[in-house]
């Protein structure tokens, strides 16, 4: 081989080795970024798990309170009736009117089912708000996922509240 051919072969070898090294380093950098990302995710999960473990007693107390206090779902009619009875009882107590009570389809979540009712409530602002406050006590397991409040055009002293009410029940063990 001539000197020119040797230099050309050497230059080609350097270029090939440099290209292979560049490709290898690029792949290594990508792999390292993936590993670092996964390590950070695992560290975050571990920190979250440690935090949850420090609050284990709190969540155990809450779970036992729920299993002790939350009513068990028996029949759709009984569940809806319990909601309507509570609505009527509180309406009488606070002096508000409930002209519309429409049961709707129940909602489900893992281990839970709700009795749903659409209501129209009429009354003065303060009694209606007190009625809402009493309706949503924690021991009632009632939520209000949607509500609109509008003034009554016929009687300016009253408001009209249209709302959906859900009472949540535990599903019986299977």
C-alpha positions in Angstrom: 0.0 0.0 0.0 1.2 3.4 -0.9 1.4 6.2 1.7 -1.6 8.0 0.2 -3.7 4.8 0.5 -2.5 4.3 4.1 -3.6 7.8 5.0 -6.9 7.4 3.3 -7.5 4.0 5.1 -6.5 5.6 8.4 -8.8 8.6 7.8 -11.7 6.2 6.9 -11.0 4.2 10.0 -11.0 7.3 12.2 -14.3 8.5 10.5 -15.9 5.1 11.1 -14.7 4.8 14.7 -15.8 8.5 15.3 -19.3 7.7 13.7 -19.7 4.5 15.7 -18.6 6.4 18.9 -21.0 9.2 18.2 -24.0 6.9 17.6 -23.0 4.8 20.7 -22.8 7.9 22.8 -26.1 9.2 21.5 -27.8 5.9 22.3 -26.1 5.9 25.7 -27.3 9.4 26.5 -30.9 8.5 25.5 -30.7 5.3 27.7 -29.3 7.3 30.6 -32.2 9.9 30.3 -34.7 7.1 30.4 -33.1 5.5 33.4 -32.9 8.9 35.2 -36.6 9.6 34.4 -37.6 6.2 35.8 -35.5 6.6 38.8 -37.1 10.0 39.6 -40.6 8.4 39.1 -39.7 5.6 41.5 -38.3 8.1 44.0 -41.5 10.1 43.8 -43.7 7.0 44.2 -41.6 5.9 47.2 -42.0 9.4 48.8 -45.7 9.3 48.2 -46.0 5.8 49.6 -43.9 6.8 52.7 -46.2 9.8 53.2 -49.3 7.6 52.9 -47.8 5.1 55.4 -47.3 7.9 57.9 -51.0 8.7 57.6 -52.1 5.1 57.8 -53.7 5.5 61.3 -55.8 8.4 60.0 -57.0 6.6 57.0 -57.7 3.4 59.1 -59.9 5.5 61.5 -61.7 7.1 58.5 -62.3 3.7 56.9 -63.7 2.3 60.2 -65.9 5.4 60.6 -67.2 4.9 57.1 -68.0 1.2 57.5 -69.7 2.0 60.8 -71.7 5.0 59.8 -72.4 4.8 56.0 -75.7 3.1 55.3 -75.8 -0.1 53.2 -77.7 -0.1 50.0 -80.6 -2.4 50.0 -83.2 -1.4 47.4 -83.4 1.5 45.0 -86.8 2.5 46.2 -85.8 2.5 49.9 -82.7 4.6 49.1 -84.6 7.2 47.1 -87.3 7.3 49.8 -84.7 8.0 52.5 -83.4 11.0 50.5 -86.9 12.3 49.9 -87.8 11.9 53.5 -84.7 13.8 54.6 -85.4 16.6 52.1 -89.0 16.9 53.3 -88.1 16.8 57.0 -85.5 19.6 56.6 -87.8 21.6 54.3 -90.4 21.6 57.0 -87.9 22.5 59.7 -86.6 25.5 57.7 -89.8 26.6 56.1 -88.8 26.1 52.5 -90.9 24.7 49.6 -89.8 21.8 47.5 -92.3 21.7 44.6 -90.3 19.4 42.3 -88.8 16.0 43.5 -87.8 13.8 40.6 -85.8 10.6 41.2 -83.2 9.9 38.6 -80.8 7.1 37.7 -78.3 6.0 40.4 -74.6 6.7 40.1 -72.0 4.0 40.8 -68.4 4.1 42.0 -66.3 1.1 43.1 -68.1 -0.2 46.3 -70.6 2.6 46.3 -74.0 3.5 44.8 -76.1 6.6 45.1 -79.7 7.5 45.1 -80.1 10.6 42.9 -83.0 13.1 43.1 -83.5 16.3 41.1 -85.1 19.1 43.2 -86.5 22.5 42.9 -86.4 24.4 46.2 -88.1 27.8 46.8 -87.8 30.1 49.7 -86.0 33.1 51.2 -82.2 33.1 50.9 -81.3 32.5 54.6 -83.7 29.6 55.2 -82.7 27.9 51.9 -79.0 28.2 52.7 -79.6 26.8 56.2 -81.6 24.0 54.6 -78.6 23.3 52.2 -76.2 23.4 55.1 -78.2 20.8 57.1 -78.8 18.7 54.1 -75.1 18.2 53.5 -73.9 17.2 56.9 -71.1 14.5 56.8 -73.2 11.9 58.5 -75.9 12.2 55.8 -73.5 11.1 53.0 -75.2 13.6 50.7 -73.5 15.5 47.9 -74.8 18.2 45.5 -72.9 17.7 42.2 -74.9 20.4 40.3 -76.9 23.4 41.5 -78.2 26.7 40.1 -79.6 29.6 42.2 -81.9 32.2 40.5 -84.1 34.9 41.8 -87.8 34.3 41.7 -89.3 36.8 39.2 -92.8 36.5 40.8 -91.7 37.0 44.4 -88.5 39.1 44.8 -88.0 37.9 48.4 -87.5 34.3 47.2 -84.9 32.4 45.4 -85.3 29.2 43.3 -82.6 26.5 43.6 -82.5 23.7 41.0 -80.2 21.0 42.1 -79.2 17.3 41.9 -78.8 15.6 45.2 -77.0 12.3 45.7 -77.0 10.1 48.8 -74.2 7.6 48.8 -74.6 4.0 50.1 -72.1 1.2 50.6 -72.8 -1.8 48.4 -73.4 -4.9 50.5 -70.6 -7.4 50.7 -71.0 -10.1 47.9 
